[in-house]
Amino acid sequence: MISTTVAFHLLSYTALFLIVGMIKPKWALFFMKEPTRFLISSISVVSFMIAMTIYGQAHKEDLLKAKKEAEKTEMVSEVPAAKEETK
């Protein structure tokens, strides 16, 4: 299962990539001859959407897991015993 930590790491790498890429695009995309700031921002937007999707899914799974755990540990009320009939 993917955790929310993965999403936060991806989000921080995306922010770092965006900041470095806006300052000096050649540093972020070192393998390209002429990287543009538009390409940097496009990659950052897509990466941000991926990170938020991962975070949303992981958060949803955590909530479902917590709900299942709460249902397991919920106290069961005692079943009333049948009354004996007296004549």
Sequence and secondary structure as in RCSB ss.txt:
>XXXX:A:sequence
MISTTVAFHLLSYTALFLIVGMIKPKWALFFMKEPTRFLISSISVVSFMIAMTIYGQAHKEDLLKAKKEAEKTEM
VSEVPAAKEETK
>XXXX:A:secstr
   HHHHHHHHHHHHHHHHHHHH HHHHTTTSSS  HHHHHHHHHHHHHHHHHHHHHHHHHHHHHHHHHHHHHS 
            
